[in-house]
Amino acid sequence: MSANATSNADTRGYDPNLTPSVINAMGPNTPPRARQILSALIRHLHDFAREVDLTWDEWFIGVKFLNSIGQASSPIRNEGHRISDILGLESLVDEITHKLALKSDEAPTTSSILGPFWSPNTPFRENGDTIVLSPHNGQVTWMHGQVTDAQTKKPIANAVVDIWEASSNGKYDFQDPENQVPNNLRGKFRTDENGYYGFYCLKPTAYSLPTDGPAWQLLQLMDRSPMRPAHIHLMITHPDYHTVITQLYPDDDPHLKTDAVFAVKDGLVVHFAPREGDPKAELDLEFNISLGSKSIPTLAASRL
């Protein structure tokens, strides 16, 4: 039992044996990592309840709230993931996982949260193609860059750059089937022999988290904004390198310091420059990516 829980139980009359009894009820076949995680979870939950003198009515409000998260979720809406994000948990897990990703002087591209809108079914497209397949009111952007080894600086050929973003109305394709075709603003691109990739996308648009479910109820209770700054999602993979999952944010977005899910990092704020001589695009975004080799030991396993 934790020191805090013991002290709280002893000095305030709470049963000091309950928490260790619950932890010790786990059987001998509980996997070691599961035992570690569940033991800590039980200790912190019990400490939390004692610290705030949680009443039965308050506990049951929490139970009903947890039930509502499952009831609001569907194959295209992960409300549990969204609650985790607005509490900052996914951003914290991302930081823990990648804080010391490489035992070297060079770090890979800064990571960020995956979010609930990634799709495993995104099609491969050719470099130079567009992912803008449906009508929009945004600014078409030529996005390009080079993927390199974080240590050697050498280009990485055949890395996969997976991109997804919301349209100019703030909705992803499967949220908006009346206005967007499947896989609009999604694509996977392989880097060429020199590590380069390039495609047409949109300068992203800020949007609000849904305001019709448990996540919105929690945000209202905390007097917080539901807005996410405009962002582009990226997942960069290669068999010989650790996966990087990240997001890019325009430097002129007004919501950078109040992101509802705490995912903005300084190294991911980028500038969209005017593009000259290209009738297909108004803007230009160069974003170079560094990957850490799997041959270098890491302090935490890759998330994927």
C-alpha positions in Angstrom: 0.0 0.0 0.0 1.3 3.5 -0.8 2.5 5.8 2.0 -0.3 8.3 1.2 -3.0 5.7 1.4 -1.7 4.2 4.6 -1.5 7.7 6.2 -4.9 8.7 5.0 -6.5 5.5 6.1 -4.9 5.5 9.6 -5.5 9.2 10.4 -9.0 9.5 9.1 -10.5 6.2 10.1 -10.6 4.4 6.8 -9.9 0.7 6.7 -6.2 0.3 6.1 -6.6 -3.3 4.9 -9.0 -2.8 2.0 -6.6 -1.7 -0.6 -4.0 -4.4 -0.1 -6.8 -7.0 0.1 -8.0 -6.0 -3.4 -4.5 -6.0 -4.8 -3.7 -9.4 -3.2 -6.9 -10.9 -4.6 -5.1 -11.2 -8.0 -4.2 -14.8 -8.6 -0.8 -16.3 -9.4 -1.5 -16.5 -13.1 -1.8 -12.7 -13.5 0.9 -11.6 -15.9 3.6 -9.5 -14.2 3.1 -6.4 -16.3 -0.7 -6.6 -15.7 -0.1 -7.1 -12.0 2.1 -4.0 -11.9 -0.4 -1.8 -13.8 -3.5 -3.0 -12.0 -1.9 -2.7 -8.6 -0.9 0.9 -9.2 -4.3 1.6 -10.7 -6.1 0.2 -7.6 -3.8 2.1 -5.2 -4.3 5.4 -7.0 -8.1 5.0 -7.3 -8.4 4.2 -3.6 -6.1 7.1 -2.7 -8.2 9.4 -4.9 -11.5 8.3 -3.3 -10.0 8.9 0.2 -8.4 12.2 -0.6 -11.7 13.8 -1.9 -14.0 11.9 0.5 -15.9 10.5 -2.5 -19.5 10.0 -1.7 -21.8 7.3 -3.1 -23.7 9.7 -5.2 -20.5 11.2 -6.7 -19.2 7.7 -7.4 -22.4 6.7 -9.2 -22.3 9.9 -11.3 -18.8 8.6 -12.4 -20.2 5.1 -13.2 -23.0 6.6 -15.3 -20.5 8.8 -17.1 -18.2 5.8 -17.9 -21.3 4.0 -19.2 -22.2 7.0 -21.4 -18.7 6.9 -23.0 -19.3 3.3 -24.3 -22.9 4.2 -25.3 -21.7 7.2 -27.4 -18.9 5.2 -29.1 -19.2 3.4 -32.5 -17.0 2.0 -35.2 -16.4 5.6 -36.4 -16.5 7.4 -33.1 -14.1 6.5 -30.2 -15.4 8.6 -27.3 -13.1 6.8 -24.8 -10.1 7.9 -26.9 -11.4 11.4 -26.9 -11.9 11.5 -23.1 -8.4 10.3 -22.7 -7.2 13.1 -25.0 -9.0 15.9 -23.3 -7.6 14.7 -19.9 -4.1 14.9 -21.4 -3.5 11.2 -20.9 -2.5 10.3 -24.5 -0.2 13.3 -24.6 1.4 12.1 -21.4 1.8 8.6 -22.6 3.3 9.9 -25.8 5.8 11.9 -23.8 6.7 8.8 -21.6 7.1 6.6 -24.6 9.3 8.9 -26.6 11.0 11.0 -23.9 14.4 9.3 -24.4 13.7 7.4 -27.6 17.3 7.2 -28.7 20.6 6.7 -26.7 22.3 9.1 -29.1 22.9 12.8 -29.6 20.3 13.0 -32.3 16.6 12.6 -31.7 14.0 11.7 -34.2 11.2 14.0 -35.3 9.0 15.1 -32.4 6.1 12.8 -31.9 2.5 13.7 -31.0 -0.8 11.8 -30.3 -2.4 9.5 -32.8 -5.9 10.8 -32.2 -9.1 8.8 -33.1 -9.3 9.4 -36.8 -6.4 7.3 -38.3 -7.6 4.6 -40.8 -5.8 1.3 -41.6 -7.4 1.4 -45.0 -5.7 4.5 -46.4 -4.6 3.8 -50.0 -1.1 4.2 -51.4 -0.7 7.1 -53.9 2.2 8.2 -56.1 4.5 11.1 -55.1 3.1 14.2 -56.8 -0.5 13.1 -56.5 -3.2 15.0 -54.5 -5.2 13.7 -51.6 -7.8 16.5 -52.2 -10.6 14.5 -53.8 -13.7 16.4 -52.7 -15.0 20.0 -52.9 -13.6 22.3 -50.2 -13.1 25.9 -49.3 -9.5 25.5 -48.2 -6.1 26.4 -49.6 -4.3 23.7 -51.6 -0.8 23.2 -50.4 2.3 21.4 -51.9 3.7 19.5 -48.9 7.1 17.9 -49.4 10.3 17.0 -47.6 13.0 14.4 -47.0 13.1 11.5 -44.6 16.5 10.9 -43.1 18.3 8.7 -40.5 18.5 10.7 -37.3 22.1 9.6 -36.6 23.7 9.4 -40.0 21.6 12.0 -41.8 21.5 9.7 -44.8 18.2 9.6 -46.8 15.8 6.8 -46.1 14.2 5.3 -49.3 10.9 3.5 -49.2 9.7 5.0 -45.9 5.9 5.3 -45.8 4.5 8.8 -45.1 0.9 8.3 -44.1 -1.2 11.5 -43.9 -4.7 12.3 -42.9 -6.5 15.6 -42.2 -10.0 17.1 -41.8 -11.5 19.1 -44.7 -12.1 22.8 -44.7 -15.4 22.2 -42.8 -13.5 20.6 -39.9 -14.7 17.1 -40.6 -12.9 13.9 -41.6 -14.1 11.8 -44.5 -16.1 9.2 -42.5 -17.7 12.0 -40.5 -19.0 13.7 -43.6 -20.1 11.1 -46.2 -22.5 13.5 -47.9 -19.7 15.9 -48.9 -16.6 13.7 -49.0 -15.7 10.6 -50.9 -14.0 7.8 -48.9 -10.3 8.4 -48.3 -10.6 12.1 -49.1 -7.6 13.9 -47.6 -5.8 10.6 -46.8 -2.9 9.0 -48.5 0.3 6.9 -48.1 3.4 7.9 -50.0 6.7 6.0 -50.3 9.9 8.1 -50.3 12.1 7.8 -53.4 15.7 6.7 -53.5 16.8 10.1 -52.1 14.3 10.0 -49.2 12.0 12.6 -50.8 8.2 12.7 -50.7 5.7 15.2 -52.0 1.9 15.6 -52.5 -0.9 18.1 -52.6 -3.1 18.5 -49.5 -5.0 21.4 -47.8 -3.8 23.9 -45.3 -5.7 22.4 -42.3 -8.6 24.0 -40.6 -9.3 24.3 -36.8 -12.3 22.4 -35.6 -14.3 21.7 -32.5 -14.5 18.4 -30.8 -18.1 17.0 -30.9 -20.5 18.8 -28.6 -23.1 16.1 -28.3 -21.5 13.5 -26.0 -19.6 12.8 -22.7 -16.4 14.5 -23.8 -18.4 17.8 -24.3 -20.1 17.3 -20.9 -16.6 17.0 -19.3 -15.2 20.0 -21.1 -18.2 22.1 -20.0 -17.7 21.0 -16.4 -14.1 22.1 -16.6 -15.0 25.4 -18.3 -12.8 24.5 -21.3 -12.9 25.2 -25.0 -13.6 22.2 -27.3 -11.4 23.6 -30.1 -8.5 21.9 -31.6 -6.0 24.0 -33.6 -5.7 23.2 -37.3 -3.4 20.2 -37.8 -2.2 17.6 -40.3 -1.6 14.0 -39.0 1.4 12.0 -40.0 2.6 8.5 -39.4 6.1 7.7 -40.8 7.1 4.0 -40.9 10.0 1.9 -42.2 10.9 -1.7 -41.2 14.4 -0.6 -40.0 13.2 2.4 -38.0 11.0 3.3 -35.1 7.6 4.7 -36.2 7.0 8.4 -35.7 3.4 9.5 -35.2 3.0 13.3 -35.2 0.9 16.3 -36.0 1.8 19.7 -37.7 0.2 23.0 -36.8 0.1 26.2 -38.8 1.9 29.0 -37.0 -1.0 31.4 -37.5 -3.6 29.3 -35.7 -5.3 31.1 -32.8 -5.9 27.9 -30.8 -2.2 26.7 -30.4 -2.1 27.6 -26.7 -5.5 26.2 -25.8 -5.6 22.9 -27.7 -8.4 20.8 -26.2 -6.1 17.7 -26.2 -2.7 19.2 -25.2 -0.9 17.9 -28.2 0.8 21.0 -29.6 4.6 21.1 -29.3 6.9 23.9 -30.3 8.8 21.8 -32.8 5.6 20.9 -34.7 4.4 24.4 -35.4 5.2 25.1 -39.1 4.9 27.9 -41.6 2.9 27.7 -44.8 4.6 29.9 -47.3 3.2 31.3 -50.6 3.9 29.0 -53.6 5.0 30.5 -56.8 4.6 29.1 -60.3 2.3 26.2 -59.4 -1.2 26.4 -60.7 -2.3 23.5 -58.5 -1.3 25.1 -55.2 -1.4 28.4 -53.3 0.9 27.4 -50.5 4.1 25.5 -49.9 5.0 23.4 -46.8 8.4 21.8 -46.4 8.7 19.3 -43.6 11.7 17.1 -43.2 11.5 14.0 -41.0 14.2 12.1 -39.0 13.7 8.5 -37.9 15.6 6.6 -35.2 17.1 3.3 -36.3 15.9 0.1 -34.6 19.6 -0.9 -34.4 19.9 1.6 -31.5 18.5 0.4 -28.2 15.5 2.4 -27.0 14.2 2.9 -23.5 10.6 2.2 -24.5 9.1 0.0 -27.2 7.6 1.6 -30.2 3.8 2.1 -29.9 3.1 0.2 -33.1 
